[in-house]
Amino acid sequence: MKPVNTPPVHRPLPAVELRVPTEEDAMNWHRVFNDPDVMEFHGGLPAELSLYDELTARQRRHHAERGFCLYTLVDPADGAVLGFTGAQPWPWDWGPAGEIEIGWRLGRAAWGKGYATAAAQAALESVRAAGVRHVVAMVDARNERSIAVTRRLGMRRAETVITPEGKRTAYCHRLDV
C-alpha cells in the first residue's frame, strides 16, 4: 500500500499581548533571556541587566517617535513575560542598514507554541499603521526556529550576510507590508 501524504497540521495561534516595554521589563527580559540556549544566536552568553535597561529605554523612545518598537510579549492568561517581538531600525552599518527589522526573542518556556508567529503578526500591524512599507528579519543561518517563523510570516530570503563579529552566516528575509 502506498503511503498517504497528509498536509501539515495547522493549529490555531495562541492569544498574545504586546506592550511598550516598561522600566520593570528590563529585569523581566534579563530573567527570561538568562539562558545560554536562548542566547545561542545572540552571542551565546546572557547579557548584563544594564543592556536591557538601555534596550527597553530605547524601545520606549522608538514607540514615541515612530509608533512601533520591540514590544514586551505577555501571556494574557497569566501576565507572564514571555520575551519580546516587534520592529526597530536596523542598528548597525552592515547588513540591511537603514531598514526596519522585525525580530523576536522568547524565553525557552515559550518555544514551539506559536507565540513568536502570533506576536510578530501583531507587531506587523503596528508597523503597517506607522506607514512602513517593508521590513527585514536578520536570522542566523543555524536558527531553524526563527527561519520557520519568517516562512509563516510570508517573508522571503533575499540575501546572505556574513556578520562582522563572529563571521557567522545570517539570512536577510524581506516582507512587503
N, C-alpha and C positions, 0 to 999 in steps of 0.2 A: 504494500500500500504506500502511496506517495504521501510525504509529509504535507500538511496543510500550512500555508503561510498565513499567519494571522497578523493583522495590523497591531502596532504597539497600543497599549492601554494608556489612555489619557485621563488621568484623574483630575478632578477639579483643583484649582489652585487655592491655597489657604487664604483666609482673610488676613490682611496686614494693615498696620497703621504706621504712617510716616509722620515724623515731627521734626521741626527745625531743632538741631541739637541745642541742648541746654548746657550750662556750665557743669552740671552734675553728670552729663553724658560723657565728659572726658573720662571720668572714673568708670562709668559703665562700659565704654569702649575698651578701656585698658583691661578691665576684668574679663570681658568676653573674648578679647583677642590675645590674652596672655596664655598662648598655647603654641608650641612650635609647629604643630600641624596646620593651624590656622595661618601662621606667618610664613609657611614654606615658600610661597611665591612672592613674598614681600620682604625679602632679606633674611628670612629664617629665624630671626630672634624676636621675641616680644619687644615692643617699643616702650620707652620710658613714658610715664604719665605726662610729662611736660610736652611731649609730642602731641598727645591727644588734647591737652589744654589749648595748644596753638591751633590744631586742626579744627576743633569744634568752634573756636572763636572765628576762624577764617570762614567756616561754613555759615555762621550767622551773618557775617558781612556779605557773603555771596548771595544769600537769600534776600537780604535787604536791598542789595544793589541790582540783582539780576532776576529775582523771582524763583530761583531754584538753588539747590545745594546738595551736598551729601547729607541725606536725612537719617535720623536715628530710626531704625526699624524696630517696631514694638509688636509683640504678640498681643492682639486686642483681647484675647481670652483671659490673660493673667497680668498684662502690663510688663512682662519681662522684656528687657532689651536683648534683641537677637543679633544686632550688628548695625551696619549702615548700608544704604544704597542711595543713589541719586546721581547728580551730574555736577561737574565743575570744569572750569577752564583747565586744559592740559597744562601742568605747571612747569614743564621743562622745555629746553630749547632744542631737543631732539624729538624724533617721532612726530606725532601729529601736532606740532607746535601751533598755537593759536586756535586750536579747535576745542570743542566741548566734549569732554569724555564722560560717559556714563560708566558707573562702576558699582561694585558691591563687595562687601566682606561680611561674612556671617560667622558667628561662633559655631563650633563643631556640633553642638546640640541641635542646631537648626539645619544642618546639612541634609540634603536628599529629600526634603519635604515640600519643595516648590516655593519656599519663601523668597529666594533670590529672584526667580522669574516674576512672581506676583508683585514684589516690591519694585523691581525695575520697570514693569509695565506702568505702575502707578507713578513712578518718578518721571517717566517719559511724558506723562500728561502735563506735569508742571513745566517741563522743558518746552513742550509744544505750546503751552499757554503763554510762555515768555517770548515766543516768536523765533525760537531756534529752529533752523531748517534741517540740520543733520547733526548726528553725534557719532563719536567713535568709542570703541572699547579696546583698550590695550590689554592683552591677555598673554601671560607666559605660555609658551607653546606646550608645556607639560601639564598645564592646568585643565584637564579634561572636563571637570565640572563646570568651570566658567565658560569654556568653549561651548558646552552644551546649552548654557543659558543664552549665549549670543545667538545660537541657532533658533531657540524657542522665541526669541525676540524678533526674529526675521532679519538679523544682521548678516552681512556678507563679509567674508575675509577678503581684505583688499591688499594688504601689504605685509611683508615680513620685515621685522626690525631686529637688529642686534643691539641690546641695551649697552650703553657706555660703561655702566658699572656692572660687573659680573659677567659681561659678554654673553648674556643669555638670549635665546631666540624668543621673540614675542610676536604675536599676530595683532595687526590693527584691523579691527572689524568696523564696518560702517553701516549706518542706517539713516535713511531719509525719514524725517518725522513730519 
